[in-house]
Amino acid sequence: MKFNEAISVLKLLGTRPEDAMTIQQIVQKWNSLHAEKLGLRTAQRYLSELSTDSADGNALVQVDTSSR
């Protein structure tokens, strides 16, 4: 997932349990706010990537340590 996509998804999500949304609601909200449409399977993949319990997954941003 690209960094800007992750930020966009995180902006859609609430911080309180009563603000919880279904995946269909997330897709509808995304599609009403963005020109690039989001599919159901893509939304499911994004949320899966954001909710992994492991730190072994790919970072959202690749850090360039070659220069100071």
C-alpha positions as CSV (number, residue, x, y, z in Angstrom):
1,M,0.0,0.0,0.0
2,K,1.2,3.5,-0.8
3,F,1.7,6.0,2.0
4,N,-0.9,8.4,0.7
5,E,-3.4,5.6,0.4
6,A,-2.8,4.5,4.0
7,I,-3.2,8.1,5.2
8,S,-6.5,8.5,3.2
9,V,-7.9,5.3,4.7
10,L,-6.9,6.3,8.2
11,K,-8.6,9.6,7.8
12,L,-11.8,7.8,7.0
13,L,-11.8,5.7,10.2
14,G,-13.2,7.0,13.5
15,T,-11.4,6.7,16.8
16,R,-14.4,5.7,18.9
17,P,-16.2,2.3,18.9
18,E,-19.5,4.0,18.1
19,D,-18.0,5.4,14.9
20,A,-17.2,1.9,13.6
21,M,-18.1,1.3,9.9
22,T,-18.5,-1.7,7.8
23,I,-16.2,-2.3,4.8
24,Q,-19.1,-1.3,2.5
25,Q,-19.5,2.0,4.4
26,I,-15.8,2.7,4.1
27,V,-15.9,2.1,0.3
28,Q,-18.9,4.3,-0.1
29,K,-17.3,7.1,1.9
30,W,-14.0,6.8,0.0
31,N,-15.8,6.9,-3.3
32,S,-17.7,10.0,-2.4
33,L,-14.5,11.8,-1.4
34,H,-12.0,10.7,-4.0
35,A,-12.0,10.7,-7.8
36,E,-10.1,7.4,-7.9
37,K,-12.7,4.7,-6.9
38,L,-12.0,2.1,-4.3
39,G,-13.1,-1.5,-4.8
40,L,-14.3,-3.8,-2.0
41,R,-11.4,-6.2,-2.3
42,T,-8.9,-3.4,-2.3
43,A,-10.4,-1.9,0.8
44,Q,-10.3,-5.3,2.5
45,R,-6.6,-5.6,1.6
46,Y,-5.8,-2.1,2.8
47,L,-7.5,-2.7,6.2
48,S,-5.8,-6.1,6.5
49,E,-2.4,-4.4,5.9
50,L,-3.2,-1.7,8.4
51,S,-4.3,-4.1,11.1
52,T,-1.5,-6.7,11.0
53,D,-0.2,-7.5,14.5
54,S,3.4,-8.0,13.3
55,A,6.1,-5.5,12.9
56,D,7.7,-7.8,10.3
57,G,5.4,-6.5,7.5
58,N,6.5,-3.9,4.9
59,A,6.8,-0.4,6.1
60,L,4.5,2.3,4.7
61,V,7.5,4.4,4.0
62,Q,10.9,3.1,2.9
63,V,13.6,5.0,4.9
64,D,16.6,6.0,2.9
65,T,19.6,5.5,5.2
66,S,22.3,5.9,2.5
67,S,22.7,9.7,3.0
68,R,22.8,11.9,6.0
